[in-house]
């Protein structure tokens, strides 16, 4: 078996992943309620006068921002899944299962409700980020005492509770500024805009880079908290810092695409055999894998039942739910 740390192999894998992502995004531009041919896309990309005016408008104002939003949304979910699994030392750790997404959804709902039109989407992002980051720091404080497995179960319970409170708030407020309750249950990228994409990107890119910089510390956590401290990493600072940044990423992601589960659970699991367990490598690999996954899932969501649209989270849950069940059943009872 080839060494997963081989630079040549890793370079080829990353290059292949980026090519796959580019092809997937190009294909996603073609499909939807309004089909667009390859020639129209190429003509539009190169500014040719042969571009169909209707296709040009759909690509520029609807299809392209949505595909880009799906890519960055998936990249955020994939990288967060890797970090949480490293921080909690459990393959079951996921932003959705731990309650981060539901906490961010509650903050986003409040932010949407009080946001003036001119301030969208800055205020919802700020509210979602603060709530999710605060929740992350709180769970980090309980991590050593409760244990990772119990904390994940508590996160599931907390997530359901936050989802219920979010639903009550959305139904009571009944404001056109607040997305539908389905947005906070299964997510959707149907409302993706250039403005929302820019704001989310400004928050997500530096935050994901900050997670990547903490990769060596997360590698040492595999040895245990005591061993990591012996080697110079203070887990009492590392874990709260990392999970707070995770909260920032999840908060901005939820405002962009709603609550979508299982991407951060499934993608890292599938990629570890190919790129290895080192977080400095696995985080960007999961970002690419997550981007491909969500672009494909979103394309299916808007084409399978066209002209109707399936919620994005239903597509990911249809695959991720059975995977979670299999993962739970194969774990050895303790």
Secondary structure as GFF3:
##gff-version 3
##sequence-region A 1 334
A	DSSP	alpha_helix	7	30	.	.	.	ID=ss1
A	DSSP	alpha_helix	38	45	.	.	.	ID=ss2
A	DSSP	alpha_helix	53	58	.	.	.	ID=ss3
A	DSSP	pi_helix	59	63	.	.	.	ID=ss4
A	DSSP	alpha_helix	64	87	.	.	.	ID=ss5
A	DSSP	alpha_helix	100	114	.	.	.	ID=ss6
A	DSSP	three_ten_helix	117	119	.	.	.	ID=ss7
A	DSSP	alpha_helix	122	146	.	.	.	ID=ss8
A	DSSP	alpha_helix	148	173	.	.	.	ID=ss9
A	DSSP	alpha_helix	181	185	.	.	.	ID=ss10
A	DSSP	alpha_helix	194	213	.	.	.	ID=ss11
A	DSSP	alpha_helix	215	221	.	.	.	ID=ss12
A	DSSP	alpha_helix	225	230	.	.	.	ID=ss13
A	DSSP	alpha_helix	235	257	.	.	.	ID=ss14
A	DSSP	alpha_helix	263	275	.	.	.	ID=ss15
A	DSSP	alpha_helix	279	303	.	.	.	ID=ss16
A	DSSP	alpha_helix	312	330	.	.	.	ID=ss17
###
